[in-house]
Amino acid sequence: MMLTVRFFARLREQLACEVLELPCEPGLDTVAALRASLAARGPVWQQALEDQNVLMAVNQSLAEPATPLSAGDEVAFFPPVTGG
């Protein structure tokens, strides 16, 4: 089974990536582990994902770093939304 990872707004532009399909491997069992794995892809990924203001969601519900992941989950990374 796979994880679907989506990037929105400036993250999508920074990474030149809208969606990834990743195998659900041992060790990718939390949002924090997934984020660290993606950040290890290179300096652009690290800069984009290590921003503490980046929000995360699992299956369209806001998530914390410790939120567990399962095969078939959809994980989204997006910048904070500002209103006005």
Steps between C-alpha positions, in 0.01 A plus 500: 500500500598860449487839668380795295684821586366834375659844511303824482557870427861622533623153599377358170681781318820469707521125450366498143287209616127469558463134593720202584407135536737335748517141619385463859833376636603408854615814676251725318251450779442861610462837333834606655679199348351573159597867525858409594521251213378760251735768641793262437435524124714811476548863606182633335289230665672556834443875488135465400405229751702603804307827527320461832199689363423232242170332579428133446183302450428128481187400312388866501525543879770720655783287631782525753852361448410193709188421294532137384494407132353193336507365146249684285517826696513837326742746661497868412758768574397864468592846627285673761189659354451867576168673483410859467 
